[in-house]
Amino acid sequence: MPENEVIQLWGQGEYLNAFGGHGREYEDKKIRVGFADDKDNDLYKKVSSLEFSNSSFSIFSVKVGEIKTDGIAKILTKGFKRIGNNSDELVNGEYSISIRGSNKIEYIQIWFNDKDLNDRIY
């Protein structure tokens, strides 16, 4: 989704500077949205990351507040693999999901790792 569509839906939010892009924080929705500013990125000028702690949002039916191990199990059924044995970071191709919290999910991070830019330093 392009940034202008996010702004149409939720307004300007708080502008955040970032490496290789920028973001918008919507504190009332408990979500941060990142946008790629590198023209070589496959998601240039589009949403390239999300971080949310709002239980109204979900990824693969995984929501903030549910048992962390249950959430990870759901994501594993969607073709994602863990990075390391006990990691809360899961990867499928260029997409990563991180489930944060101890027993219950406190927040979820989702981002796109463009393989063509792995050696890029911002």
C-alpha positions as a printed Julia matrix, in Angstrom:
122×3 Matrix{Float64}:
  0.0     0.0    0.0
  1.41    3.43  -0.88
  1.92    6.04   1.84
 -0.79    8.34   0.48
 -3.38    5.58   1.0
 -2.26    5.07   4.6
 -2.58    8.84   5.17
 -6.06    8.82   3.59
 -7.14    6.07   6.01
 -5.49    7.23   9.22
 -4.25   10.8    8.73
 -0.71   12.18   8.92
  0.35   10.52  12.16
  3.73   11.39  13.63
  6.52   11.44  11.05
  9.56    9.29  12.01
 13.0     9.37  10.37
 14.57    5.97   9.71
 17.47    4.33   7.87
 16.59    3.7    4.22
 13.12    5.08   4.73
 10.77    6.82   7.12
  7.74    5.96   9.17
  4.51    7.23  10.61
  3.34    6.47  14.11
 -0.34    6.34  14.96
 -0.24    6.4   18.74
 -4.04    6.2   19.09
 -4.02    2.99  17.0
 -0.84    1.64  18.63
  0.84    1.07  15.28
  3.95    2.24  13.43
  4.12    1.99   9.65
  7.44    2.1    7.79
  7.98    3.16   4.17
 10.96    2.39   1.93
 12.73    5.44   0.45
 15.43    3.53  -1.46
 14.54    3.44  -5.17
 16.14   -0.02  -5.42
 13.77   -1.46  -2.82
 10.98   -3.61  -4.27
  8.55   -1.77  -1.95
  9.79    1.75  -2.79
  7.33    4.36  -1.44
  5.1     1.58  -0.05
  4.58    0.01   3.35
  7.69   -2.03   4.11
  7.22   -2.62   7.84
  4.63   -2.6   10.6
  4.86   -2.74  14.36
  1.71   -2.92  16.44
  0.57   -3.51  20.0
 -3.14   -3.12  19.24
 -5.15   -6.34  19.65
 -7.52   -5.16  16.89
 -4.81   -5.91  14.31
 -3.56   -9.38  13.43
 -1.31  -11.35  11.11
 -2.45  -14.87  10.22
 -5.06  -14.53  13.03
 -2.26  -13.89  15.57
 -3.12  -11.02  17.91
 -1.49   -9.11  20.72
 -2.53  -10.59  24.06
 -2.64  -14.24  23.03
 -0.22  -16.9   24.25
  3.1   -16.38  22.48
  3.77  -20.05  21.72
  0.28  -20.4   20.17
  0.9   -17.38  17.95
  4.26  -18.68  16.78
  2.69  -22.08  16.02
  0.07  -20.4   13.77
  2.72  -18.5   11.84
  4.82  -21.65  11.36
  1.86  -23.25   9.54
  2.06  -20.45   6.93
  5.48  -21.44   5.59
  7.58  -19.36   7.97
 10.66  -20.83   9.66
 12.29  -19.87  12.93
 15.7   -18.21  12.93
 17.47  -20.31  15.55
 15.94  -22.93  17.82
 14.08  -20.78  20.33
 13.75  -17.58  18.35
 10.66  -15.42  18.23
 11.73  -14.24  14.77
 10.26  -16.08  11.8
 11.18  -15.78   8.12
  9.6   -16.74   4.81
 11.68  -15.54   1.87
 12.09  -11.78   2.2
  9.36  -11.41   4.84
 10.03  -11.51   8.57
  7.71  -11.55  11.57
  8.85  -11.09  15.14
  6.59  -11.94  18.07
  7.61   -9.95  21.17
  6.71  -10.6   24.77
  7.43  -13.21  27.41
  4.38  -15.49  27.84
  1.81  -13.36  26.04
  2.34  -11.38  22.86
  3.01   -7.73  23.68
  3.65   -6.52  20.14
  4.23   -7.85  16.63
  6.75   -6.63  14.08
  6.49   -7.4   10.36
  9.02   -6.28   7.77
 10.32   -6.85   4.26
 14.05   -7.61   3.82
 14.77   -6.9    0.16
 17.48   -9.46  -0.67
 18.96   -7.13  -3.26
 19.76   -4.58  -0.54
 21.31   -6.86   2.11
 24.74   -5.29   1.63
 23.41   -1.7    1.7
 24.48    0.49   4.62
 22.43    3.61   5.34
